Amino acid sequence: MLGLAARARALVIGEADCLRAIRSGQVKLVFLATDAGANGAKKILDKCTFYHVPVHRILNKSELGQAIGRDFRTVVGVTHEQFAHKLAQLTVSHGGGEDV
């Protein structure tokens, strides 16, 4: 499903772009790699907490990158409401990982 969102250009990829999009209210859901560095993860988690954006930590950098057809990625923000809703449902239904 993340691959479809990537093809639909409904994703923001990378820490700087995600932080900017979170601040502007564009991001509806964030996927943060489980093996993200402590400083980068804290920045993303703090912004998401402040702006009330749900964060899912179920994939590592390699898996997250592979899901969107790229190399290693640490953070991906979903900007499309319906994609975000469906991805959140799928994440919960598979019982995967930590939902922050």
ROLUMGU-523559 format. One record per residue: z, x, y of N, C-alpha, C, O, CB in turn; residue in one letter. Coordinates in pm, whole numbers, padded with zeros to 5 digits, always signed. Glycine has a CB too. Layout:
N
ZXYZXYZXYZXYZXYA/...
END
This chain:
100
+00000+00083-00119+00000+00000+00000+00000+00088+00126-00061+00052+00227+00122-00095+00000M/+00069+00202+00120+00065+00293+00235-00076+00345+00259-00116+00365+00373+00162+00411+00214L/-00150+00367+00151-00288+00412+00164-00374+00309+00236-00457+00345+00320-00347+00441+00028G/-00354+00182+00203-00428+00075+00272-00392+00071+00421-00478+00055+00507-00398-00063+00206L/-00263+00087+00449-00219+00087+00588-00281+00206+00663-00318+00194+00780-00066+00093+00597A/-00293+00320+00595-00354+00437+00658-00501+00411+00689-00549+00445+00796-00340+00560+00568A/-00570+00350+00594-00712+00319+00617-00730+00215+00727-00832+00216+00796-00776+00270+00487R/-00633+00127+00743-00640+00025+00848-00590+00078+00983-00584+00004+01082-00557-00097+00807A/-00555+00206+00986-00502+00269+01107-00378+00198+01159-00361+00178+01280-00608+00273+01215R/-00291+00161+01065-00167+00092+01098-00047+00184+01081+00066+00138+01066-00151-00032+01012A/-00072+00317+01083+00035+00414+01066+00038+00513+01182-00064+00543+01244+00018+00488+00934L/+00156+00561+01209+00176+00673+01300+00234+00784+01214+00335+00763+01146+00271+00635+01424V/+00173+00901+01217+00211+01008+01127+00261+01128+01206+00199+01170+01304+00093+01049+01038I/+00374+01183+01163+00431+01300+01227+00550+01266+01314+00560+01156+01368+00326+01370+01309G/+00639+01363+01327+00764+01340+01398+00745+01304+01545+00799+01204+01592+00851+01461+01388E/+00669+01382+01618+00652+01358+01762+00585+01223+01789+00630+01147+01875+00569+01470+01825A/+00479+01194+01716+00409+01066+01735+00497+00948+01695+00496+00844+01762+00278+01064+01654D/+00573+00963+01587+00662+00855+01544+00772+00830+01647+00802+00715+01680+00724+00888+01407C/+00831+00937+01698+00936+00920+01799+00882+00847+01922+00948+00758+01976+00995+01056+01839L/+00764+00886+01966+00701+00822+02082+00674+00674+02053+00701+00588+02138+00568+00895+02119R/+00622+00645+01935+00588+00506+01900+00714+00421+01878+00713+00302+01908+00502+00503+01774A/+00821+00482+01828+00947+00409+01812+01001+00371+01949+01043+00257+01971+01052+00495+01734I/+01000+00465+02042+01048+00439+02178+00968+00328+02246+01024+00249+02321+01041+00566+02262R/+00838+00323+02219+00755+00223+02286+00755+00088+02213+00691-00007+02258+00612+00274+02297S/+00825+00079+02101+00835-00047+02028+00719-00079+01937+00707-00192+01890+00850-00157+02125G/+00634+00018+01910+00517-00005+01825+00550-00001+01676+00486-00069+01597+00411+00097+01856Q/+00649+00078+01637+00680+00098+01496+00771-00012+01445+00873-00044+01506+00745+00236+01474V/+00734-00070+01331+00810-00178+01268+00892-00130+01150+00991-00193+01113+00717-00289+01224K/+00851-00017+01089+00917+00036+00969+00886+00185+00961+00775+00228+00993+00869-00038+00839L/+00985+00264+00919+00966+00408+00908+00994+00452+00764+01091+00407+00702+01058+00484+01007V/+00908+00539+00713+00933+00607+00587+00964+00752+00620+00882+00823+00678+00810+00595+00489F/+01083+00796+00582+01129+00932+00607+01146+01001+00473+01212+00948+00384+01263+00933+00689L/+01088+01118+00459+01094+01191+00332+01238+01223+00295+01320+01255+00380+01011+01320+00340A/+01267+01214+00166+01402+01243+00118+01438+01389+00137+01556+01424+00147+01416+01205-00028T/+01338+01475+00140+01363+01619+00157+01332+01667+00299+01300+01784+00320+01280+01698+00056D/+01343+01576+00395+01321+01613+00536+01433+01703+00583+01546+01693+00535+01312+01485+00626A/+01402+01792+00676+01503+01881+00733+01611+01803+00807+01586+01693+00858+01437+01981+00826G/+01729+01860+00812+01844+01791+00872+01822+01756+01019+01853+01644+01061+01968+01876+00858A/+01769+01849+01098+01750+01823+01241+01645+01715+01266+01668+01624+01345+01710+01951+01313N/+01531+01726+01200+01425+01627+01217+01468+01490+01168+01439+01389+01232+01300+01670+01145G/+01536+01486+01055+01584+01359+01000+01683+01293+01095+01679+01172+01115+01649+01380+00861A/+01771+01373+01153+01869+01317+01246+01801+01256+01368+01839+01148+01413+01968+01425+01291K/+01700+01324+01422+01627+01269+01537+01567+01134+01505+01582+01037+01579+01516+01366+01582K/+01497+01128+01390+01432+01003+01349+01535+00894+01323+01520+00782+01371+01346+01026+01223I/+01640+00926+01248+01742+00826+01215+01813+00775+01340+01841+00656+01351+01843+00885+01118L/+01843+00864+01433+01909+00822+01557+01820+00727+01638+01867+00625+01688+01946+00943+01642D/+01692+00762+01653+01599+00675+01728+01584+00540+01659+01585+00435+01724+01461+00743+01742K/+01570+00543+01526+01553+00417+01452+01677+00330+01463+01666+00207+01474+01522+00446+01306C/+01793+00391+01459+01917+00315+01474+01924+00253+01613+01957+00135+01627+02038+00405+01450T/+01894+00331+01714+01902+00283+01852+01803+00169+01877+01837+00070+01942+01876+00397+01949F/+01681+00183+01825+01577+00082+01849+01567-00022+01737+01473-00102+01736+01443+00151+01866Y/+01660-00022+01644+01668-00120+01535+01542-00124+01450+01489-00231+01422+01695-00258+01592H/+01496-00007+01410+01379+00005+01322+01429+00043+01183+01499+00143+01169+01276+00111+01377V/+01395-00035+01081+01440-00001+00945+01376+00129+00895+01261+00159+00925+01407-00116+00848P/+01454+00205+00819+01409+00332+00763+01425+00327+00611+01530+00288+00559+01489+00452+00824V/+01320+00368+00542+01326+00377+00396+01309+00523+00357+01217+00590+00404+01218+00288+00328H/+01398+00570+00271+01392+00709+00222+01378+00704+00071+01477+00711-00002+01519+00792+00265R/+01253+00692+00024+01231+00680-00120+01134+00784-00175+01126+00802-00296+01181+00544-00152I/+01062+00851-00089+00961+00948-00132+00992+01085-00073+01048+01095+00036+00820+00902-00092L/+00954+01191-00146+00967+01324-00088+00841+01354-00006+00750+01271+00000+00989+01433-00199N/+00836+01471+00058+00724+01504+00147+00589+01499+00074+00491+01447+00128+00744+01642+00207K/+00585+01553-00045+00462+01556-00123+00415+01415-00158+00298+01382-00141+00481+01639-00250S/+00506+01332-00207+00472+01194-00245+00430+01112-00124+00337+01032-00132+00591+01128-00314E/+00498+01132-00013+00464+01058+00109+00324+01096+00158+00245+01010+00195+00568+01085+00220L/+00294+01225+00157+00161+01271+00196+00054+01220+00101-00053+01176+00145+00157+01423+00201G/+00082+01225-00027-00014+01179-00127-00041+01029-00112-00154+00984-00131+00038+01210-00269Q/+00061+00953-00078+00045+00807-00062-00052+00771+00049-00116+00666+00044+00180+00743-00035A/-00063+00858+00151-00153+00829+00262-00278+00915+00261-00357+00914+00355-00080+00847+00394I/-00296+00991+00152-00418+01070+00136-00420+01198+00217-00526+01243+00258-00534+00989+00173G/-00304+01256+00239-00294+01381+00316-00202+01478+00243-00151+01449+00135-00242+01353+00459R/-00182+01595+00306-00088+01691+00250+00055+01645+00279+00079+01528+00310-00113+01833+00308D/+00147+01735+00270+00288+01705+00291+00312+01636+00425+00261+01680+00528+00371+01832+00283F/+00388+01527+00423+00426+01456+00545+00575+01425+00539+00629+01392+00433+00344+01324+00562R/+00640+01436+00653+00784+01413+00659+00818+01272+00703+00912+01212+00652+00849+01512+00752T/+00741+01219+00797+00772+01086+00850+00642+01009+00878+00543+01063+00927+00857+01097+00979V/+00648+00880+00843+00535+00790+00867+00592+00660+00924+00685+00603+00868+00453+00763+00734V/+00535+00615+01034+00575+00489+01094+00467+00384+01075+00349+00410+01096+00605+00508+01242G/+00507+00265+01036+00414+00153+01015+00415+00068+01140+00520+00020+01184+00453+00068+00888V/+00296+00049+01199+00287-00024+01327+00243-00169+01311+00258-00248+01405+00191+00047+01417T/+00191-00205+01198+00141-00340+01175+00250-00424+01109+00304-00385+01005+00012-00337+01087H/+00282-00537+01168+00393-00622+01123+00380-00666+00977+00477-00658+00901+00402-00745+01212E/+00262-00712+00937+00244-00761+00800+00252-00647+00698+00311-00664+00591+00110-00833+00786Q/+00195-00532+00730+00207-00416+00640+00354-00377+00627+00401-00350+00516+00123-00297+00693F/+00425-00374+00737+00566-00336+00735+00646-00432+00648+00730-00389+00568+00624-00333+00878A/+00620-00560+00663+00692-00660+00585+00665-00644+00435+00758-00646+00355+00652-00802+00630H/+00539-00628+00399+00502-00614+00257+00557-00484+00198+00607-00483+00085+00349-00618+00242K/+00548-00374+00274+00601-00246+00225+00752-00253+00207+00805-00196+00111+00564-00134+00323L/+00822-00320+00297+00967-00336+00283+00999-00417+00158+01092-00383+00085+01026-00405+00408A/+00922-00523+00132+00942-00603+00011+00919-00520-00114+01000-00524-00207+00848-00723+00010Q/+00812-00444-00117+00781-00361-00234+00887-00254-00257+00922-00226-00371+00644-00296-00217L/+00936-00197-00151+01038-00094-00162+01165-00151-00222+01225-00090-00311+01067-00032-00025T/+01206-00266-00175+01328-00330-00224+01309-00379-00367+01399-00364-00450+01369-00446-00133V/+01193-00437-00398+01170-00493-00530+01166-00386-00639+01197-00413-00754+01042-00572-00532S/+01127-00264-00601+01125-00155-00698+01258-00083-00704+01275+00012-00781+01014-00058-00666H/+01353-00127-00621+01486-00068-00622+01488+00078-00587+01578+00152-00626+01547-00086-00755G/+01388+00120-00512+01373+00262-00486+01454+00313-00370+01449+00258-00260+01233+00294-00462G/+01529+00417-00394+01585+00501-00292+01684+00438-00197+01736+00329-00220+01479+00555-00216G/+01706+00508-00094+01806+00474+00007+01738+00398+00120+01636+00444+00174+01879+00600+00060E/+01792+00285+00155+01743+00209+00269+01844+00223+00381+01957+00175+00372+01719+00058+00232D/+01803+00290+00487+01896+00318+00597+01878+00216+00706+01946+00222+00808+01875+00460+00654V/
END
